[in-house]
Each structure stands twice: as structure tokens, then as C-alpha cells.
Amino acid sequence: MKFFDTHAHCDDSRFENEYEGGTHQLIKDCFASNIEHIINIGTNLENSKKSVELANMYEGLYASCGIHPSDVFYEDADKAVSVIEELLKNEKAVALGEIGLDYHYEDIPRDLQMLYFRKQMELAKRLDIPVIIHDRDAHGDCLNVIKEFPEVKGVFHSFSGSAEMAQELVKLGWYISFSGTVTFKNARVPKEACRVVPIDRLLIETDAPYLAPTPHRGQLNNSMYVELTAAEIANQRGVTLEEIRNATSENAKRLFHIK
């Protein structure tokens, strides 16, 4: 049974340093095991370029390109976003992201995050491309921004909002993705949310190398562990693992226009 990991950071330095054989061996192992497709996520200009380069090397690997709210310190925002636009012209680049807001740390100016968020949403509208949203402790503001751009659709990745927020996002045309956090013992909120998302709007991810699911919590995460997240969602919804696998794979291909 092959799965679609919609959010991983395959080129993260931890894989090169800690995974036996490094990044390329990791990708080969994933595709030789239980993975059919991976979207490798860009978070700044440098690794967005790497993401595209890496995606062009492997048939089942795709790229997203964007400027994460923690990487909004380029001097010229318009120039930085124009670089992302150029990278998105590559046929293996299937999404703009990850973009959004992160209010967890106070050292990243919120007005600067908002500036980059809106500029990249404007780009997504112009290019008619799906976006991948990072929302950490910023649910209200993220909702307000996406409502400013009703033409833009995409996914809230590693969803941490309430079941009610998930339902509101679905009504607005968005997809909801769950990571390994849904497997954590006391993760009541994501467990509740994963039960109410319609099956045709559900996605799964690892966010590797972060957020390894139980029983690997605290370890180096990788795309092969996405099956554990799918299994927990199946358990929460009272359906088979195969049903979750089939639905999330088809949903990902539909959202990211992958044949």
C-alpha cells in the first residue's frame, strides 16, 4: 500500500547528517518502501531552489516554493517574491508554500509576516496555484487573510486548529492536512478535527524531519512514517486504512494537479 506524503523537508540538513546515506538514500528508501509521492517543501529562497532541483531528479517527488513566516527577513519583499514566482514556472513545482503566520515566537515582527503572507497570496491568485499554509498560534489572522483572497485555495498543513475551524475552512474550499501530532496520546484537538473533515478534503503528511508520530515521537521523522498517521485517522474515523490511503492520495493529486 503506497501513500502520498504531502509535506516533507527532504533536503533538511538533519537527513544529510543523521540518516544513513543522506538525503538521496532517504528518498530512494521511501519510494522503495510505502511511498508513492512526496511534496518537498520550500521555506525560503535557498531551499525552494533546492526543492525544485531535487524534484527534477525523482519521478515521484514534487516541490513547493515559498517564504515561511520565520524566513521573512529578505530586504526587498517584492524581489524575493519574484524569485519564488520564477521557481514556480518549473513543471515539478506544484504549490506555493509554505507561507502563513507564526506567532509562537515574538522575535519575528507580525507586520513583516503579514506583508509576506499577503504578497504571496497575491502571487498565488495571479498564478492560479494552490498554497500550503503554515498557521501556528495565529488562527484568527490566518483565516482573515485567506478570506481576503477567495480565489486562492490550498491546504492548512499540520492542522492544529479546532474541529469548528476545520469545518469553516472546508466550507471556504480548503483542504486539511494532519501530521504525526494526531497520533500523540493527549492530542485531543487534532483527533477531534480529523473526525469531522469530509473524506474528500483530507490530507496526510509527516512534516519530516519534525513531528515523528507515535511510537517514534522525538526521533528523526521521515515520509515512511506517514502510514502511522493514516492509521490513527482511520482508527478515529472507524474506517479502514486502505480507505484513508485511497482518499488522501486522490485528494492530493486533485489539489496539486498531479496525474
Legacy VTK file of the C-alpha trace (Angstrom):
# vtk DataFile Version 3.0
C-alpha trace
ASCII
DATASET POLYDATA
POINTS 259 float
0.000 0.000 0.000
1.573 3.268 -1.187
0.939 6.654 0.450
1.205 10.330 -0.538
3.183 12.459 1.928
2.022 15.981 1.132
4.549 17.788 3.305
8.180 16.876 3.997
11.507 18.667 4.130
13.670 16.059 2.419
16.622 18.397 1.966
16.801 19.262 5.670
20.384 19.058 6.945
19.364 16.546 9.602
18.832 13.907 6.929
22.234 14.540 5.416
23.835 14.357 8.843
21.763 11.707 10.638
20.110 9.447 8.042
22.422 6.689 6.842
23.314 7.519 3.238
21.917 11.069 3.459
19.074 12.791 1.614
19.257 10.851 -1.643
19.300 7.495 0.119
16.311 8.586 2.185
14.302 9.436 -0.935
15.245 6.145 -2.587
14.263 4.217 0.534
10.890 5.967 0.705
9.965 5.149 -2.881
11.210 1.580 -2.489
9.013 1.194 0.587
5.474 2.538 1.140
5.604 5.954 -0.544
4.247 6.843 -3.984
4.564 10.647 -3.913
6.187 13.293 -1.720
5.909 17.074 -1.872
9.195 18.564 -0.719
8.520 21.917 0.897
10.401 25.161 0.399
10.576 27.695 3.221
12.957 30.330 1.799
14.621 31.285 -1.475
17.592 28.999 -0.976
15.823 25.747 -0.134
12.954 26.456 -2.544
15.547 26.336 -5.311
16.948 23.102 -3.852
13.446 21.670 -3.661
12.908 22.188 -7.381
16.322 20.746 -8.226
15.659 17.681 -6.089
12.163 17.156 -7.506
13.569 17.073 -11.022
15.735 14.090 -10.032
12.904 11.768 -8.891
9.661 10.876 -10.628
7.501 10.740 -7.508
8.966 13.830 -5.858
7.399 17.263 -6.281
8.318 20.707 -4.981
6.658 23.646 -3.340
8.305 27.065 -3.217
7.625 29.837 -0.755
8.819 32.037 2.088
7.908 30.756 5.541
6.918 33.310 8.206
10.161 32.520 10.038
12.180 33.428 6.913
10.732 36.844 6.091
13.936 38.830 6.512
14.862 39.493 2.871
15.455 43.231 2.393
13.263 43.521 -0.707
10.000 41.617 -0.350
8.916 42.209 -3.943
12.220 40.927 -5.282
12.100 37.873 -3.026
8.564 37.009 -4.141
9.601 37.453 -7.795
12.271 34.780 -7.254
9.567 32.427 -5.949
7.448 33.219 -9.000
10.305 32.249 -11.299
10.866 28.952 -9.449
7.182 28.089 -9.723
7.477 28.000 -13.510
9.135 24.590 -13.212
6.701 21.782 -14.051
7.616 19.857 -10.874
6.692 22.838 -8.668
3.067 22.167 -7.737
2.348 24.590 -4.884
3.269 27.922 -3.329
4.358 27.399 0.237
4.834 27.078 2.906
3.542 30.529 3.731
1.477 31.966 6.540
1.843 33.228 10.087
3.706 32.025 13.165
3.016 33.868 16.410
4.741 31.337 18.651
7.974 33.311 18.773
7.854 37.018 19.492
11.096 37.882 17.664
9.506 37.737 14.191
7.630 41.001 13.518
3.988 40.251 12.831
3.617 43.103 10.370
6.503 41.701 8.320
4.983 38.225 8.380
1.694 39.694 7.214
3.385 41.599 4.401
4.981 38.446 3.001
1.827 36.404 3.533
-0.338 38.816 1.544
2.226 39.290 -1.233
2.472 35.524 -1.713
-1.297 35.104 -1.639
-1.460 37.745 -4.373
1.080 35.714 -6.346
-0.963 32.535 -5.868
-4.042 34.345 -7.150
-2.161 35.576 -10.212
-0.652 32.161 -10.973
-3.788 30.183 -10.034
-1.700 27.774 -7.950
-2.590 26.053 -4.650
-0.946 27.257 -1.456
0.339 25.479 1.642
-0.446 27.400 4.824
1.625 27.407 7.998
-0.565 28.516 10.908
0.959 28.450 14.373
-0.873 30.260 17.162
-2.352 32.602 14.533
-5.686 31.019 13.634
-7.763 34.199 13.535
-5.352 36.221 11.430
-4.742 33.337 9.014
-8.480 32.982 8.493
-8.851 36.696 7.902
-6.096 36.746 5.262
-7.377 33.784 3.270
-10.824 35.371 3.249
-9.246 38.377 1.518
-8.310 36.043 -1.352
-11.376 33.849 -2.008
-9.967 32.764 -5.369
-6.953 31.126 -3.697
-7.304 27.577 -2.346
-4.955 25.103 -0.784
-4.239 23.278 2.446
-3.658 24.131 6.096
-0.748 21.844 6.877
-0.156 20.016 10.177
-3.529 21.313 11.274
-3.667 22.499 14.885
-6.976 24.316 14.926
-10.315 23.196 16.320
-12.878 20.960 14.669
-15.029 24.063 14.177
-12.198 25.874 12.381
-11.630 22.840 10.156
-15.282 22.835 9.172
-15.178 26.554 8.400
-12.102 26.104 6.205
-13.761 23.263 4.319
-16.776 25.491 3.632
-14.337 28.035 2.181
-12.955 25.390 -0.196
-9.794 24.394 1.678
-8.164 21.059 2.446
-6.934 19.995 5.901
-3.739 18.004 6.443
-2.787 16.075 9.573
0.722 15.169 10.672
2.113 12.867 13.348
0.667 15.086 16.082
-2.688 13.339 15.622
-1.081 10.153 16.996
0.091 11.769 20.245
-1.652 10.382 23.324
-3.089 13.669 24.604
-3.739 15.276 21.204
-7.460 15.723 21.775
-7.934 18.704 19.431
-6.397 17.216 16.233
-8.133 13.898 16.907
-11.470 15.707 17.076
-10.686 17.691 13.947
-9.667 14.656 11.894
-13.034 13.057 12.586
-15.087 15.928 11.137
-13.144 16.775 7.953
-15.021 15.392 4.917
-13.172 12.478 3.365
-12.704 14.388 0.102
-10.850 17.239 1.865
-8.498 15.163 3.989
-4.713 15.002 3.506
-1.854 13.374 5.420
1.757 14.424 5.911
4.841 13.909 8.032
6.431 17.384 8.155
9.631 15.324 8.279
12.116 15.545 9.903
9.806 17.046 12.546
6.782 15.690 14.454
7.518 11.970 14.248
4.374 10.001 15.091
3.983 7.607 17.987
5.866 5.266 18.620
8.748 7.260 17.052
7.972 10.541 18.821
11.147 12.538 19.456
13.077 10.699 16.757
14.030 11.774 13.247
10.827 11.649 11.214
10.638 10.544 7.565
7.975 10.029 4.918
7.714 6.294 5.530
6.077 7.064 8.883
3.087 8.746 7.222
1.313 5.377 7.310
1.132 5.664 11.113
-0.707 8.971 10.816
-3.088 7.456 8.270
-3.718 4.506 10.583
-4.608 6.769 13.527
-7.004 8.781 11.360
-8.611 5.540 10.171
-8.982 4.482 13.800
-10.521 7.813 14.794
-12.984 7.703 11.903
-13.813 3.984 12.226
-12.781 3.122 8.666
-10.065 1.024 7.047
-6.507 2.157 6.472
-6.997 1.464 2.776
-9.923 3.900 2.637
-7.808 6.668 4.176
-4.894 5.836 1.901
-7.036 5.927 -1.249
-8.886 9.116 -0.324
-5.848 11.119 0.781
-3.867 10.113 -2.289
-6.660 11.076 -4.668
-7.266 14.320 -2.796
-3.585 15.273 -3.020
-3.442 14.535 -6.731
-6.570 16.622 -7.287
-5.376 19.603 -5.248
-1.861 19.670 -6.687
-2.898 18.719 -10.249
-0.811 15.549 -10.351
-1.875 12.885 -12.828
LINES 1 260
259 0 1 2 3 4 5 6 7 8 9 10 11 12 13 14 15 16 17 18 19 20 21 22 23 24 25 26 27 28 29 30 31 32 33 34 35 36 37 38 39 40 41 42 43 44 45 46 47 48 49 50 51 52 53 54 55 56 57 58 59 60 61 62 63 64 65 66 67 68 69 70 71 72 73 74 75 76 77 78 79 80 81 82 83 84 85 86 87 88 89 90 91 92 93 94 95 96 97 98 99 100 101 102 103 104 105 106 107 108 109 110 111 112 113 114 115 116 117 118 119 120 121 122 123 124 125 126 127 128 129 130 131 132 133 134 135 136 137 138 139 140 141 142 143 144 145 146 147 148 149 150 151 152 153 154 155 156 157 158 159 160 161 162 163 164 165 166 167 168 169 170 171 172 173 174 175 176 177 178 179 180 181 182 183 184 185 186 187 188 189 190 191 192 193 194 195 196 197 198 199 200 201 202 203 204 205 206 207 208 209 210 211 212 213 214 215 216 217 218 219 220 221 222 223 224 225 226 227 228 229 230 231 232 233 234 235 236 237 238 239 240 241 242 243 244 245 246 247 248 249 250 251 252 253 254 255 256 257 258
